[in-house]
């Protein structure tokens, strides 16, 4: 890493140690702890419920630190995972040095480190969220020779007492700034903290969905990340949700990632951008536009999309967001720059090298090479997603597409270049996503062979996901509660705080 990049990196350990986080060693962590008078080390890990757990250690000697950072610690696996029996429940949690960051909230100087789960024989825990994603990416790379990268767009609402000055009109909050955006400062603190924790933040902004009640303000925001290897993308999203919820405590407000928080108002999604990379080169676009590799990846995602909702849309209110004639997708199709489709190809920079010169006619520039940023965006998922399972499912879907016979032809058959909500003729020809948790479970059951054939998802894991989704008994729920505002709001409040 170049010296200037070390200086600009927000992570305190990177700056202090003078090396990228990928190069952190055990003794580096100890050196930082001693120099910065860190008193507590927190092991962090994601268990079955998708939330970040904590195991705290008070530091009392270098020998203790060496042992802790080498051998990890034991935890009760049966209290973390339903598939582990209490009769043989011990697991190891082993720290991953590259994830270390300083806790931005603790009054006691504390260091956080994400961990992996291992079994009694020293093997990675097969069905742990982090290991499922790692297996999916290893399979993808082994079969394609490429690295799979992703980034998330994390949308959320801030709910606080209403202020009657400089209010934004209902559903007109997109890119509002202070003083119209009341919680811009919270958002700025969030991205600063996420970056210091190792999260690769691209940008953050106010989203569309501002609205009011008589006494409350509901303000929608978004944080978007930069592409990283898909395991890191999961870490960044998990840490970001934890930081935002901790800031909610600090500011005494409510923050929700729920897909719907009120009838008739914009929902919150968790859009996932993806790309495949070979030898450091983005393989999604070339001088002619979108590549066949990108189209095949799109084909695989579209083909498996009914089942992917089982990972990305996991509560009944997910399907109050995925309804026809709104911006959230319901039809299985894709398109360029089209926000009504399931998979969108965002605007790229191909050939657009002169814009900066037109904007700055008196400036001089070296030879301009357009940035290699092309991704494809999956738009159905929301904040209820099991992040690791969702990203694992999308990785397997991308591999499925690359190995599909006639994948490019299949993708071309589902290309849409109109707003499908305003063009019923096109809309009527397209297959639809599931409309309930129950039907999402049925879709996963029908397509399960793709997800379990190479051992990424176990049969037991898929059985558990299917069982849990069916238990909502929400088949036809949207029809049953249509127009019943009190019942809808009661349902929304039930699931206002999810994974």
C-alpha positions in Angstrom: 0.0 0.0 0.0 1.4 3.4 -1.0 2.4 5.7 1.8 -0.2 8.3 1.0 -2.9 5.6 1.1 -1.8 4.6 4.6 -2.1 8.2 5.7 -5.5 8.5 4.2 -6.9 5.2 5.5 -9.4 6.0 8.4 -8.6 2.7 10.3 -6.4 3.6 13.3 -4.6 0.3 13.2 -3.6 0.8 9.5 -2.2 4.3 10.3 -0.4 3.2 13.4 1.1 0.0 11.9 1.8 1.5 8.5 0.4 -1.5 6.6 -2.9 -2.6 5.1 -5.3 -4.6 7.3 -4.8 -7.7 5.1 -1.2 -7.7 6.5 -2.1 -7.6 10.2 -0.3 -10.1 12.3 -0.8 -11.2 15.9 2.1 -9.2 17.2 0.8 -6.1 15.3 -2.5 -6.3 17.2 -0.6 -6.6 20.5 1.7 -3.7 19.7 -1.3 -1.5 19.0 -3.1 -2.6 22.2 0.0 -1.8 24.3 0.7 1.6 22.6 -2.9 2.8 22.7 -3.7 1.5 26.3 -6.5 -0.7 25.1 -8.2 -2.3 28.1 -10.8 -4.6 26.6 -10.8 -6.9 23.5 -14.2 -7.8 22.2 -14.6 -10.9 20.0 -17.5 -10.3 17.5 -19.3 -12.9 15.4 -22.6 -13.4 13.5 -24.7 -16.3 14.6 -27.9 -17.7 13.3 -30.0 -14.7 14.0 -27.8 -12.5 11.8 -26.9 -10.0 14.6 -23.4 -9.2 15.8 -22.5 -10.9 19.1 -19.9 -9.9 21.6 -17.5 -11.7 24.0 -15.4 -9.3 26.1 -12.0 -9.9 27.6 -10.3 -7.6 30.1 -6.6 -7.4 29.4 -4.1 -8.2 32.1 -0.9 -9.5 30.5 0.9 -9.9 27.2 0.9 -13.6 27.7 -2.9 -13.6 28.0 -3.1 -11.6 24.8 -0.8 -13.9 22.9 -2.9 -16.9 24.0 -6.2 -15.2 23.3 -5.2 -14.0 19.8 -3.7 -17.4 18.9 -6.2 -20.0 20.3 -9.4 -18.0 20.6 -12.0 -19.0 23.1 -14.9 -21.5 23.6 -18.5 -20.5 23.3 -21.8 -22.4 23.7 -22.8 -23.2 20.1 -26.3 -24.5 21.1 -27.2 -21.0 22.3 -26.1 -19.5 19.0 -27.3 -22.0 16.4 -30.5 -24.1 16.5 -28.8 -27.0 14.7 -26.2 -27.6 17.4 -27.3 -30.0 20.2 -26.8 -29.0 23.8 -25.1 -32.3 24.5 -22.1 -31.4 22.4 -22.3 -27.7 22.0 -18.8 -26.2 22.5 -17.4 -24.2 19.6 -14.2 -22.2 19.1 -14.3 -18.6 18.1 -11.0 -17.7 16.3 -10.1 -14.0 15.6 -9.4 -12.7 12.1 -6.7 -10.1 12.5 -7.6 -8.1 9.4 -10.9 -7.1 10.8 -9.6 -5.4 14.0 -10.9 -1.9 14.7 -11.2 0.5 17.7 -14.7 0.6 19.3 -16.0 4.2 18.6 -18.6 4.1 21.4 -17.0 2.5 24.4 -15.7 4.9 27.2 -13.3 2.1 28.1 -10.7 1.9 25.3 -11.7 -1.3 23.5 -10.7 -3.2 20.4 -13.1 -5.2 18.3 -12.1 -8.3 16.2 -14.5 -10.4 14.0 -14.2 -14.1 14.5 -14.8 -17.4 12.7 -16.4 -20.5 14.2 -14.6 -23.8 14.4 -15.7 -27.2 15.7 -14.1 -29.5 18.3 -11.8 -31.1 15.7 -10.6 -27.7 14.4 -12.7 -27.6 11.3 -14.7 -24.5 10.2 -18.3 -24.8 11.4 -20.0 -25.9 8.2 -23.3 -24.0 8.6 -22.0 -20.8 10.2 -23.0 -17.7 8.1 -19.4 -16.7 7.5 -18.3 -20.1 6.4 -21.3 -20.6 4.0 -20.2 -17.4 2.2 -16.6 -18.4 2.1 -17.5 -21.8 0.6 -19.6 -20.1 -2.1 -16.8 -17.8 -3.1 -14.2 -20.5 -3.1 -16.4 -22.6 -5.4 -17.0 -19.7 -7.7 -13.3 -18.9 -8.0 -12.3 -22.5 -8.4 -14.7 -23.0 -11.3 -14.3 -19.7 -13.0 -10.8 -18.4 -12.2 -12.4 -15.2 -11.1 -13.0 -13.2 -7.9 -16.6 -12.3 -7.1 -17.0 -8.8 -5.6 -20.0 -7.0 -4.2 -21.3 -3.9 -2.5 -24.4 -3.1 -0.6 -26.8 -0.1 -0.6 -28.0 0.0 2.9 -31.3 2.0 3.3 -32.8 2.9 6.7 -35.3 5.3 8.3 -34.6 7.6 11.3 -37.7 8.2 13.3 -37.6 11.2 15.7 -39.9 14.0 17.1 -41.1 16.3 14.3 -39.6 19.7 13.7 -41.8 22.3 11.9 -39.1 24.3 10.2 -37.4 23.6 6.8 -39.5 20.5 6.2 -39.2 18.5 3.0 -42.4 17.7 1.1 -43.7 14.1 1.5 -41.6 11.6 -0.5 -39.3 14.3 -1.9 -36.2 13.7 0.3 -33.8 12.5 -2.3 -30.3 14.1 -1.6 -31.8 16.7 0.7 -29.1 18.4 2.9 -29.2 20.2 6.2 -31.1 22.1 7.4 -33.8 20.2 5.4 -32.2 16.9 6.2 -32.5 16.8 10.0 -30.3 13.7 10.6 -27.4 14.4 8.2 -25.0 14.7 11.1 -25.9 11.2 12.4 -25.4 9.9 8.9 -21.9 11.6 8.7 -20.9 10.2 12.0 -22.0 6.7 10.8 -19.9 6.7 7.7 -16.9 8.0 9.6 -17.2 5.3 12.1 -17.9 2.6 9.5 -14.8 3.7 7.6 -12.6 3.6 10.8 -14.0 0.1 11.3 -12.7 -1.0 7.9 -15.9 -0.5 5.9 -15.2 0.8 2.4 -17.9 3.5 2.2 -18.5 5.0 -1.2 -21.0 7.7 -0.2 -24.1 8.4 1.8 -27.2 10.6 1.3 -30.8 11.4 2.2 -33.2 9.0 0.3 -36.6 9.7 -1.2 -38.8 8.6 1.7 -39.2 11.6 4.0 -42.7 11.8 5.6 -44.4 13.1 8.7 -47.1 12.3 11.2 -48.6 14.9 13.6 -45.7 14.4 16.1 -43.0 12.4 14.3 -40.5 12.7 11.5 -39.6 9.7 9.4 -36.4 10.4 7.3 -34.9 7.9 4.9 -31.2 7.6 4.3 -28.8 5.4 2.4 -25.2 4.3 2.8 -23.5 2.8 -0.3 -20.2 0.9 -0.2 -17.4 0.3 -2.6 -16.9 -3.1 -4.3 -14.9 -5.6 -2.2 -14.5 -9.3 -2.2 -17.8 -10.7 -1.2 -16.9 -11.9 2.3 -15.7 -8.4 3.1 -18.9 -6.9 1.8 -20.8 -9.0 4.3 -18.6 -7.8 7.2 -19.1 -4.2 6.1 -22.9 -4.4 6.1 -23.0 -6.2 9.5 -20.8 -3.6 11.1 -22.7 -0.8 9.5 -26.0 -2.0 10.9 -24.4 -2.3 14.4 -22.9 1.2 14.2 -26.2 2.8 13.1 -28.1 1.1 15.9 -25.5 2.2 18.4 -25.9 5.8 17.1 -29.6 5.5 17.5 -29.0 5.0 21.3 -26.6 8.0 21.3 -29.1 10.3 19.6 -32.2 8.8 21.3 -33.9 8.1 18.0 -35.3 5.0 16.4 -33.5 3.5 13.3 -35.1 0.8 11.3 -33.9 -1.2 8.3 -37.4 -2.8 7.9 -38.7 -3.1 4.3 -41.9 -1.1 5.2 -42.5 1.2 8.1 -45.7 2.8 7.0 -48.4 2.1 4.4 -48.1 4.2 1.2 -44.6 5.4 1.9 -41.3 4.4 0.3 -39.9 1.1 1.6 -36.2 0.4 2.3 -34.2 -2.0 0.2 -30.8 -3.6 0.4 -29.6 -3.4 -3.2 -26.6 -5.5 -4.0 -24.1 -4.6 -6.8 -21.9 -7.4 -8.1 -18.9 -7.8 -10.5 -16.5 -10.6 -11.5 -12.8 -9.8 -11.7 -9.9 -11.7 -13.3 -6.3 -10.8 -12.6 -7.5 -7.5 -11.2 -9.6 -6.6 -14.2 -13.3 -6.0 -14.1 -14.9 -8.5 -16.5 -18.4 -6.9 -16.7 -17.8 -4.5 -19.5 -15.4 -3.7 -22.4 -15.2 -1.2 -25.2 -18.4 -2.8 -26.7 -20.5 -2.5 -23.6 -21.7 -5.3 -21.3 -19.8 -8.5 -21.7 -21.1 -12.0 -22.2 -19.8 -12.8 -18.7 -22.0 -10.1 -17.2 -25.0 -11.3 -19.2 -24.5 -14.9 -18.0 -24.3 -13.7 -14.4 -27.5 -11.8 -14.9 -29.1 -14.9 -16.4 -28.2 -17.0 -13.4 -29.6 -14.5 -10.9 -32.8 -14.2 -12.9 -33.1 -17.9 -13.2 -32.8 -18.5 -9.4 -34.4 -15.2 -8.3 -37.6 -16.8 -6.9 -35.4 -18.8 -4.5 -33.1 -15.9 -3.6 -36.0 -14.1 -2.0 -35.9 -16.8 0.7 -32.5 -15.3 1.7 -33.2 -11.6 1.0 -36.8 -11.1 1.9 -37.5 -13.0 5.1 -40.4 -11.4 6.9 -44.1 -10.8 5.8 -43.7 -7.1 5.4 -41.0 -7.7 2.8 -43.9 -8.5 0.5 -45.7 -5.2 1.2 -42.7 -3.6 -0.4 -42.5 -6.0 -3.4 -45.8 -5.0 -4.9 -46.7 -4.1 -8.5 -46.6 -0.5 -9.8 -44.0 0.7 -7.3 -40.2 1.1 -7.7 -39.4 -2.1 -5.9 -39.2 -5.0 -8.4 -41.7 -7.7 -8.8 -41.1 -8.9 -12.4 -38.1 -11.2 -13.3 -36.3 -9.1 -15.9 -33.3 -6.8 -16.3 -32.4 -3.6 -18.1 -30.0 -0.7 -18.5 -30.4 2.2 -16.0 -34.0 0.9 -15.4 -35.2 1.1 -11.8 -38.3 -1.0 -12.4 -36.4 -4.2 -13.2 -35.1 -6.9 -10.9 -31.5 -6.6 -12.1 -30.3 -3.2 -13.2 -27.2 -2.3 -15.2 -26.2 1.1 -13.7 -24.8 3.9 -15.9 -21.1 3.3 -16.6 -18.3 5.5 -17.7 -17.5 3.9 -21.1 -16.2 6.5 -23.4 -17.2 9.4 -21.2 -13.7 10.9 -20.6 -14.4 14.4 -21.7 -17.0 15.5 -19.1 -14.4 16.8 -16.7 -12.9 18.9 -19.4 -16.2 20.4 -20.3 -16.9 21.1 -16.6 -13.4 22.6 -16.2 -12.4 24.2 -19.5 -9.4 26.0 -18.1 -7.9 23.0 -16.3 -5.3 20.6 -17.8 -5.4 16.9 -17.4 -3.2 13.9 -18.1 -4.5 11.2 -20.4 -7.9 10.2 -19.0 -8.9 6.5 -18.7 -12.5 5.9 -17.8 -12.9 4.1 -14.4 -13.6 0.4 -14.5 -16.7 0.5 -12.3 -19.4 -1.5 -14.1 -21.6 -3.6 -11.9 -25.0 -5.3 -12.1 -27.5 -4.6 -9.3 -29.9 -7.0 -7.7 -32.8 -4.8 -6.4 -35.2 -7.1 -4.6 -33.5 -7.7 -1.2 -34.3 -5.7 1.9 -33.0 -5.1 5.5 -34.6 -8.4 6.7 -32.0 -10.3 4.6 -29.8 -12.8 6.2 -26.7 -11.0 4.7 -24.4 -14.0 4.5 -27.0 -16.3 3.0 -28.1 -13.7 0.5 -24.6 -13.0 -0.7 -23.9 -16.8 -0.8 -27.1 -17.3 -2.9 -26.1 -14.5 -5.3 -22.6 -15.9 -5.7 -24.0 -19.4 -6.5 -26.5 -17.8 -8.9 -23.7 -16.0 -10.7 -21.8 -19.3 -11.0 -25.0 -21.0 -12.2 -25.4 -18.4 -14.9 -21.8 -18.7 -16.1 -22.4 -22.5 -16.4 -25.8 -22.3 -18.0 -26.3 -23.5 -21.5 -27.4 -20.6 -23.7 -27.0 -18.2 -20.7 -26.6 -15.1 -23.0 -29.6 -16.0 -25.0 -31.7 -16.5 -21.8 -30.6 -13.1 -20.5 -31.4 -11.4 -23.8 -34.9 -12.9 -23.7 -35.6 -11.1 -20.4 -34.2 -7.7 -21.3 -36.6 -4.8 -20.8 -36.1 -1.2 -22.0 -39.3 0.3 -20.7 -40.8 1.1 -17.3 -42.6 -2.1 -16.8 -45.1 -0.6 -14.4 -46.3 1.8 -17.1 -46.2 -0.8 -19.9 -48.6 -3.5 -19.0 -48.1 -5.3 -22.3 -44.5 -6.1 -21.4 -45.3 -6.6 -17.7 -47.9 -9.2 -18.4 -45.4 -11.5 -20.2 -42.9 -11.7 -17.4 -42.6 -14.2 -14.6 -43.1 -12.7 -11.1 -41.2 -13.0 -7.8 -42.9 -14.8 -4.9 -45.5 -12.6 -3.1 -45.1 -14.1 0.5 -42.6 -15.8 2.8 -44.6 -19.0 2.2 -44.2 -18.9 -1.6 -40.6 -17.8 -1.2 -40.0 -21.0 0.8 -41.7 -23.1 -1.9 -39.5 -21.5 -4.5 -36.4 -22.3 -2.5 -37.6 -25.9 -2.1 -38.1 -26.2 -5.8 -34.6 -24.9 -6.7 -32.7 -26.2 -3.7 -30.6 -28.7 -5.7 -28.6 -25.7 -7.1 -27.8 -24.4 -3.6 -26.9 -27.8 -2.0 -25.3 -29.8 -4.8 -21.8 -28.6 -4.0 -22.2 -28.6 -0.2 -22.3 -24.8 0.2 -25.8 -25.0 1.8 -26.5 -28.2 3.7 -29.8 -29.9 3.3 -30.6 -29.2 7.0 -29.8 -25.5 6.6 -32.2 -25.2 3.7 -34.8 -27.2 5.5 -34.6 -24.8 8.4 -34.9 -21.7 6.2 -37.9 -23.2 4.4 -39.6 -24.2 7.7 -39.1 -20.8 9.3 -40.5 -19.0 6.2 -43.6 -21.3 6.0 -44.3 -20.8 9.7 -45.4 -17.2 9.0 -48.5 -18.6 7.2 -48.6 -15.5 5.1 -49.8 -16.9 1.8 -52.3 -14.4 0.3 -51.6 -12.0 3.2 -51.4 -9.0 1.0 -54.9 -9.7 -0.4 -56.3 -10.4 3.1 -55.1 -7.1 4.6 -55.4 -4.9 1.5 -56.9 -1.5 2.5 -57.0 -2.4 6.2 -54.7 0.4 7.5 -54.8 -0.6 11.1 -53.9 -4.3 10.4 -51.2 -3.2 8.1 -49.6 -0.8 10.6 -49.8 -3.5 13.3 -47.9 -5.9 11.1 -45.4 -3.2 10.2 -44.7 -2.4 13.9 -44.3 -6.1 14.7 -41.4 -6.4 12.3 -39.9 -2.8 12.6 -36.6 -4.1 14.0 -35.2 -7.1 12.1 -31.8 -8.6 11.4 
